[in-house]
Amino acid sequence: MDHSLLFNALIYLAATVLAVPIAKRLGLGAVLGYLLAGIAIGPWGLRLIEGVEVILSFSEFGVVLLLFLIGLGLDPKRLWSLRRSIFGWGALQVGACTLLLFGAAIALGAAWKIALIAALGLSLSSTAIALATLDERNLTRTPAGAAGFSILLFQDIAAIPMIALIPFLGAGARAQADDGWMVALKVAAVLLALVLCGRYLMRPAMRFIAKTGSREIFTSFALLLVIAIGWLMQSVGMSMALGTFLAGVLLADSEYRHALESDLEPFKGLLMGLFFTAVGMSADFGAFLAQPLLVVGLVLALLTIKIGALYLLAKWFGIPRGEQALFAFLLSQGGEFAFVVFGAGATARVFSEQVASLLVVVVALSMVATPLLLVLYDKLIAPRFRQDKRRAADRIEPQEAPVIIAGFGRFGQIIGRMLLANRIRATVLDHDADQVDLLRKFGFKVFYGDATRADLLRAAGAASARLLVVAVDDVEDSLALVDLARRDFPHLTILARARNLTHYYDLMDRGVTIIERETFEASLQLGGKLLQELGYERRRAQHVVSKFREHNLRLLHAAYPHYKDQPQMISMAKQGRKELEDMFARDAEALEEQTREAANR
């Protein structure tokens, strides 16, 4: 009995379970952990797994799923709104990097055909690494993340004509000219069929499957849909990822969007990890060992040229200064489609298999270098921009608004918008530089700074303000801010947000009396609406909510003297739950009595 499949799965899972947590603990990111795991177990490491090409081919399906899920988040209208950044910025990036890399290759003595194909392939970036990193760091909606996504999408589109061009540069180019036109017609026909099927067939099919009530069948259909589209795209020489992305866009406003997302998300994460591991395993270190200085020199040249070009383009695109280096590092590596481009170049006999292997190892090592560049950014570059913004915050002109809001996340924004709507001036402090930049674009007067610094709080007008709203996310920062305000600005009335019960009691310890638990009132209101949906009259539902609120607050304050005594707190919680049950039971009996009396009249 052949146990190779089970053994490979065992080795793969063991390597990733060990490598990824260690890499993340060291601040290197999950992507580098997967790559290092692949290098360790691959042909140039412990040689525990063979057949890397099959694994890499299968794991590319993770990239396909990733693009499909991204497409589900973009309806056609939003995609159309991104046309300028996709086709404008994307064309600039590919064009600029191709020209620079082509010039460098010619300067090194390469023939123009080899230089052109190498430049085209190396101008592309890794969709998998860039998008996975954006998702891991929650950067998708930042200016750098949005620009990066648009450019990566254009690269997937541009890879199609690049691959179609290569046979015309190789041996027997004229004989293949007619085939090129046939390929173009097939691509157009497939795209048209995809749009029509997405509009008129996919949704009825999903509706039929959903009516079976079987979650497993719906998941199977979702996988079937993505695999079928990917196979169709591949059969006509198109990008599987691009085709499934378009299918996702067509289903973005479907009622089944969220079900598709939840069903496919686990497969996407697992296959993406397998893809990065396979890239690590597929790195041809034989080419590296044969010419180590040449390979290192080419990798450094590639990264230097692309980072320089991307950094200048980031300025042109209007990406904030603090994100320009991040944007350049994020797209600096070679991409998955480079493997396809170089393979096509070798097949068309534009260059030899040895040249293709050399270029592939350069791309693979550039992928490994990207997480290291991002660590460099986190350790050396990002802190400098934070310091610059702190110095800018030090120069806040003295404010005289009656209200200071510290923390402008979801909680603080609601308060700020309400004040703004009533023309009440407020000074807002937030320590998230990206949040400050975003909110300023929407017209909010927000200053970057750590509100727990006395000098910044004074510059924000704490000496003359009447109210301080403490809405910062971090509990320790919240308590430190309250201590500072109590010590240096005792006249301020403090209104605070409590993240949990312990935070609530810690605020009470500091003399804060106006405290709102962030989820308590919203939960009560939703509970009241739930009761109405179950048939309760509106007045009765409001009465139940009011009684629950009163009981909860009474128990909360009664337990305050004992909140550090866990056994006593548990005893009081049980007693309070029993009191609440008895209270509602009495209310129910009273309601039944009233109903009977009304019926007897």
C-alpha positions, 0 to 999 in steps of 0.5 A: 500500500502506497503511503506517499500521499499521507506521508507528504501531508504529514511532513507538510503539516508538521513543517508549517506548524513548526515554522510559521508560529516561530516566524511570526513570533520572530516578527518575520510573518507567516509567508516567510515561515511557509517559504522556509518550511518549504526550503527545509523539507524540499530537494535542497533541504532534508529531501523529505518530499519529492514531486515538487512540480505536482504540489506547486501546480496543485497549490496554485489553486490557492491563488485562484481561490484568493482572487475569486474571494477578492472578486466577491468583495468587488461589485462591477460598479466598484471595479469600474470605479477602479479603472483608472488605478488598474489600467493607469497605475498598472500600465505605468508600473509594468511599463516602467519596470520593463523598460528599466529591467530591459535596459539593465539586461542589454547593458549586461550584454544579453541579446534583445529577445532574452532581455525583453522576455526577462524584463517582462517576466520580472516586471510582474509581482507575486499576487499571492505574497502581496495580497496575503501580506496585505491581508495578514497586516490588515492593509487592504484598505490603506492607500498602499494596499489599494494601489497594490491590489489594482496593480496586481490585477493589471499584472494578471491581465498583462500576463496574457499578452506577454505569454502570447507574444513569446512564440512570435519571438522564438523559432518558427514565429511566422508559422505560429502567427495564425495560431495567435489569432485563433488563441485571441478569438478563443480568449474573447469567446471564453470571456463572453461566455463567462460573463453570460453564464455569470449573469444568467446561469450561475445564480439559478444553479446556486438557488437550486443547490441552496434549496436542497438544504445541504451545506456540504453540497453547496460547498461542493458546488462552490469548489466545482464552480471555481475549479471549472472556471480555472480549468476553462481559463487554463485551457485557452492559455489564460490566467486561472486567477483572472478568470475566477476573479471576474467570476467573483465580480459577477457574483459580488451582488448575489445573495449567495456571496457570504455563503460562498465566502464562508465555504471557500475561506478555509480552503483558500488559507490552506492552499495558500500556505501549501503554495508558499511552501511549494515555492520554497521547495521548488527553488533551484539551489543547484543554479544558485550553487553553480553561480552564487555571485551571479544569482545574488547580484541578479537578485539585488539588481532586480530588487534595487531596480523595482524598489526604486521604480515603485518608490518613485511611482508611489510618489506619483500615485499620491500614496502617503509618505509613510506608505511609499516604502511599504508599497515599493517593498510589497511589489518588489519581488518576481511573481508566479507568472514569471515562471510561466513566462520563462517556461514559455521562453524556453519552449519557444527556444528564445533562450536555453533551459539553463537561462530559464532555471537561472531566472526562476531561482532569481524570482524564487529568492526575490520572493524569499527576500520580500518578507525580510524587506518588510521586517526591515520596513517595520524595524527601521523605516516605519518607526522613523515616520511615526517619530516624524508624526509625533514631532508634527503632533508636538506642534499642535496649535493650542485648541479651545474646543469644549470637548476632547475625544481621545481615540477616534475608532468606531466608538469615538467616531459616533460621538464625534459625528454627533457633535459635528452634526450639532456644530459643537467643536471637539478636538480629536487625538488618535495615535493611529497615523493611517486613521488620522490621514483617512479621517482628515480626508473626510474633513475631521479635525484630527491630530496625531498623538499619544493622548497619555502625554501631558504636553500633547493633552495640554496642546489639545486644550485640556486646560480650558476644555470641559469634557474629556471622552476616553475612547482609546482601544487599549485598556492600559492606555485608557487608565493611564489617560484617566490618571493623567487627566485626574492629576494634571487637569482635575477640572475635566469631566471624564466620560469613558468607554469600558471594554469589559467589566474589569475595565469598568471597575478600574475606571470606578476606582479612579473616580470616573462616574460616567462610564458606558460599556461598549456593547451593553446598550446595543445588546439591550436594544437588539434584545428588545427588538428580538422580543418584539419579533417573538410577539411581545408588544412594544411597551412590554419589550421596553419594560423588560429591557428597562428592568434588565438594565436596572437590575444589571446596573444595581448588581454591577454597583453592589458587586464593586466592593468585592470585584477582586474577590473571585469566589464572592463575585461568583456567588453574587452573580448566581444570586443576581441571576436567581433574583432576575429570574424571580423578578421576570416570573413575578412580572409574567404572573402579573401580566397573566392576571391582568389578561384574565381580568380584562377577559372577564370584563 
